[in-house]
Amino acid sequence: MSDRLTRLAEIVAEAERRAPALAARLQGAGLTAANLARPGALESLPVLQKTELMEMQAADPPFAGYLSSDMQEVAHVFASPGPIFEPVLRSQEAHGFDLMFRSGGLGPGDIALNTWSYHLVPAGLIFDAGARATGATVIPSGPGQTELQVRLIAGMGVSAFLGSTAYFEKVAQAYAKSYGGTAGHWTLRRAFLGGEPGNWMGKRKRLEASHGITTHGAYGTADLGLVGFEKHGQPGYACNPERLVQICDPLSGAPLPVNTPGQIVVTTLARGWPMIRFGTGDLAKALEIGPDGFVTRLSAVSGRVGDGVKVREIFLYRAHAEALAAALGPDVSARIRVANADGCDRIEIALSGSRCPDAEVQESFRRITRLRADHISWHARFTETDLLEDTRDFSTL
């Protein structure tokens, strides 16, 4: 019997007494918590998709009956666009991201500039907690104010950058303009970056050569924390041992063998907010599967299941276009198009119906998604097809 499955059964036994939605889900599959200690039993539970959890939370706020701890144990509640609420317990504030930083060599004496947002979404706080857990010192700069970021790197002797790949490039360009270059001119040695579609590894190699750094990545989500992290010299991501990872057929939910593309499905070994057979919507392959049947090494993400589009580290859904239209008027229709220009994501909104000021569109879109549109256009009425379109071509990155 797998030790991790035994732990899972114990965690779920506690959770089902306090989380009615989880108890109902198990009952619907003909399972009890004790059954989950048996190899193969977990596969009897249908995959829970993120869009389903979003709908359940809307019907039964705030946590849809899945929180199995007292609120006093919850350190943070994040609110990702949807909205979807994600509680993190005080005992889990790093959400596993310390594994990524330790593997990347971060530790005491390092000064890390954390440019992820600390506002509502989890990236800023969980990267902060993960870096501090290694003994590193963190500057919580958040995004924006690029010239200030440059001065912080130069003045504080920053050794590690935490943020998106696109924003790292922007900061590096600004630093080179102010100080005559990066490699040999700055103290940065490592960059822990958010992934991008396309040939991200090729892009990272170019950044390393240009700026005299090593780059490090990971795979995780707001709901699950760190799922996989890089180990030097090994392909893909080593799976967090606190996550039971499967690659599953997107339609049947059945686990797939090595090198077969499917949806990443994760079960957490975390009390209080256990995500059981949670579908991330991301497509990847299992590179290695352990003796207990769970993935131990994961490939890079190769695509998406469903209509979610990731832009600037935030997911957009068809429902966001519908919500925007409803917010602007009863006869308004909206379509969102994501494009890429010179390596930067652009969000274009096409609207029809009773026209309102673009400032009102921007405010409504920002309230719904926490993103800013780059272009807004009004048209004659169109039919509601392709409400969310991703036209980005990353083949040249």
N, C-alpha and C positions, 0 to 999 in steps of 0.2 A: 504494500500500500504506500502511495506517495505521501511523504511528509507534508508537502504543500497542499495536497488535497485534504489531508486531515485538518490542517489549519483552516482551509476554506470552509469545511463543514462546521468547524467551531465558530468561525466568524459569522457565517450565515445563520447558524442556530441562534446566536444572540440577536442578529439583525431582524430575523423574521418575526420576533416577538414585539419589535418596536416599529417596524416598517411595513405597514399593511400592503403597500403596492408590491413589495418584494415577496411577501408571503402569498399574495394572490397569484403572482407570476409562477412561483414554484408549484402551487396547488394546480394551476392550469396545465402544467406540464406533467402532473402526476408524480411530483418529487417532494421529498422532505430534505431538510438540511443534511441529515445524516446520510442520505443517498449520495451526496456530492463527494463523499470520501471514496466512493467506488470509481475506479478508472472507467472512463467512457460515459458516466452518468451525466456529466455536465453538458454533453452534446445534445441531450434530450430537451434542453431549454432553448426555445427560439431566441435568436439574436435580437437584442434591443437596439434599435437604431436611434441615432441622436435626434432625428426629426420626431420620432415617437416620444422621446423623453420631453422634448420641447412642447409638444402638444399636451402631454400629460400634466406638465407644470402649469400650462395656461389654464387647464381645467381644474387643477387642484393645487393652487399656489401655497407656499413657494417651492416645495421640493417634491411634490407629487406622491408623497407617502413613501419616499425612499430613504429619508434621513433616519438613522437608527441610533443617534446619540442625543444627549441634551444639548440645547443651543449654547450652554455655558462652556461646552467642550470645543465649540467651533471658533477658530481664530479669525477666519475671513470668510466672507461670502462674495464670490465673484459673480459678475453679471455679464456674460458674453452676449453678443448680438443674437437676437431671436425673439424675446430674450430667453436665456437659459441660465439658471442659478446653480452655482457650483460651490458647495461648502467644503472647507478644508479644516481639519481638526488641528488643535494646537500641537499635538504630537507629530503632525505630518506636514509642517509648514514648508519644508524643502521639497516635498512632493517627489522625492527620489532624485532630484537634480544634482545633489551632491556627488552622485556616482559619475555623472558626466564631467564635473569639474575635477574630481580626483583623478579620473582616467586621463584628463587632459593636462595634468601636472600642476594645477592651481593649488596653492597652499599658503602657509604663513609667509609673510613678507611681500606677497603680491598685493597690488592695488588694482581693483577691478572697477572700470567705469561701466555702470549698468544703464544703458540707454533705452531699455524696454519701458513701456508705460506702467506706471503704478496705479493707474486710475481704472477701477472696476475690473479690467481684464487681469488674468493671473500672472502674465509673464514677468512683470517687474518684481513682484514680491517673491515669487518662487525662485527666480534666478538669484535674487538677493539672498534669500535664506540658504539656497544651495551653495553659493560661493562662500558665505560666511561660515558655513559648516566645515569648510576645509581649513579655516583659519585665515583666509584672505580678508582684506579690508575692502569694503564696497563704498563707492561714491554713487548715491542714488540720483543720477542726473535726469533720468527719463529722456523722452525723445525731444527733438527740436533744439533751438538755440545752438546751432552748429558751431558758431565762433566761440561760444563759452565752452563747449565740449573740447575744442582744440586747445584752449587755454588751460583747461583742467588736465589734459594729457601732458602738456608741456610743464605746467607748474607743479603738478603733484607726482610726476614720474610714474604715470599709470603704466602698468605692465600687461593688463588684460582688458579687452573690449568685449562687452556683452550687448548684442543687439542684432538687428536684421542685416543681411548681407548688403542690401541696397543702401542702408544708412551708414554702414561701415565705409562703403566706397565714398559716400558724400563727405564723411568726416576726414577720410584719408586725403581726398583731393583738397579740402580746405586747409588741412595741416601742411601739405606740401606747398601750397600757395603762400602760407605765412612763414614757413621755416625752411624753405628751400628743398624739401624732400621728406620722405618718410623713413625708408630703410637707411640706417646709419645716422638719422637725425632725431628719431624718437625712441622712447623707452618701451614701446609696445612690443611684446613678444608673442602674445597669443590673442586670438579672436574666437569667441564662442558665438557662432552665427546661426540665425534662423535659415532654414532651407528654402530653396526656390525650385520651381518646375524646370525641366530641361536638364542640361548638362551642368548641374551645380558643382559637381566635383571638379570638372574642368575649369570652371570659373574660380573655384577656390585655389587651385594650383596657380593660376595666373595672379591672384591676389597675394599669395604667399611669396611668389617670385618678385613681385613688384614692391612689396612693402616689408619684406624681411621678417615675416611672422609665420607661425603655424596656425592653421584654422581647425576648428573642432565643431562637430555637429551632434545632434541627437534627434530622436523622434519621441514626441510626447503630445498630449492634448490637455486642455483645461480640465476635462472630466477625470482623466486617468493619471495625470502627472507624467513622469518620465517612463516611457515604455522601453526604449532602447537607446544605447549610447555607443560611441565609437571606442574601439581599442586599437592602439597603434599597430599597424601592419596587418590588420584583419579586415576583411571586406564587410560592408553592411553595418548593422548595429547589433551589439550583444544585448540580449533582452534583460531587463531589470528582473532579478529573481523574485521580486515582490509582485510581479505581474505574470499571470498565466496567459500567454499569447498563443493565438491560433490564426492560421490563414484559412479562411472559409469560403466556400462557394457563395457568391452574393445572393443566389436565389434560394438554395436549400439550407444554407447555414452549416453544411457538413464540412469538417476539417479536411484540408487538402494536403497532398504530399509535398515533399521538397521540390522547389523550382517550378511550382504551378501557381500562377497568379490568382489572387483572390483578395477578399476584404480582410483587413486586420481586425480581429475580434479579441477583446481583452477582458480578463477577469482580474480584479484587484484583490490583493490580500491586505485589505485595509479596513479596519472597523470604523463604524460611524457613517460612512458613505460608500459602502461596497458596490462597485459596478460589476455586475455579473453578466458575462457574455454580451459585452457592450460593443456594438459595431461602430468603428470610427469613421466609416465612409471612405477610408483610404485603401488603395490597392497596392499590394506588394507581394513578394514571394518569401517563403521560408527557405533559408539557406542551410539551416541545421535544425533538427528536431531531437529533443532529448528522450531518454528512456521512459519518461512519464507521459510522452505524447505531446508535450508543449514545445513551441518554437524556442530555441535558444539563441538563434542568430537570424536576423531579419534583413531583407534587402532594402534598398532605398524605395521610397514611395514612387509609384509609376503612374498613378492616376486616381480618379475618384469614382465612387459609386453614388448614383443619385445626382441631384441638381446643385449640390454645394460647390461654390467656387471660392478658393482662398485667394484673397488679395490683401496685400500689406499686412499679412499675418492674421487677418480676420476673415471669417467665412461669411459669404453672402449666399442667400437662398432665394428661390422663386418667391417665397412668402414675403421677403423684404420688398420686392417690387409691388406686390399686392397691397402691402401695408402702406407703402408710400402713396400709391394711387388713392387709397381710401382716405388718407390724411389730407390730400389736396382737394378732394371734392367728389361728389357722387358720380359725375360723368367723366372722371379722369382715368386714363389708362397709362401705365408706365412700363417701360422696358429698361433693363440695366445691361450695359455692354462693357466688358472688361477687355481692355486692349493693352499693348505694350509698345512703348516708344523709347528707344535708346536705353533699354534695360530698366525703365521705370513703368510701373503699373499705372494705367489711366482708367478712370471710371467715367463712362458716358451714360447719361440718362436721357432717354427719348420719351416724350410725353405727348398726349393728345387730350382734347377736352377743353373745358373752361380754363383759360390761361390765368396763372397767378405769378407774382414776382419770383424771379430766380432765387432771391434771398430766402423766400419762404420754402422753396423746394430744398435748398441747401440745409436749412434748419431742420426740416422734417426728416431728410435723409440722414443727417448727422444724429438726430435723436433716435432713429430706428436702428442704425448700423454703427454709429460712432466713426464713420468714414466721411470724407469730403469728396464730392463729385468734381471732376475736372472739366466737364462740359455738359451743359443742359440745352436741349433743343426741343422745340414744339412742332408737331406735325398734324396733318389731317388724321382722322380716326383710323387706327389700325386694329387688326384682330389680335387677340391675346394669345400669341404664340411666341415661343422663345423669350419668355419674360426675363430670363437671365441667360446671357450668352458670353462665353469665354472665347475670345478670338486671338489670344496670345500665342505667338509662335516663338518658342525658346530654343529653336534648333541652332541658332547662331551664337548663343551665349558661351 
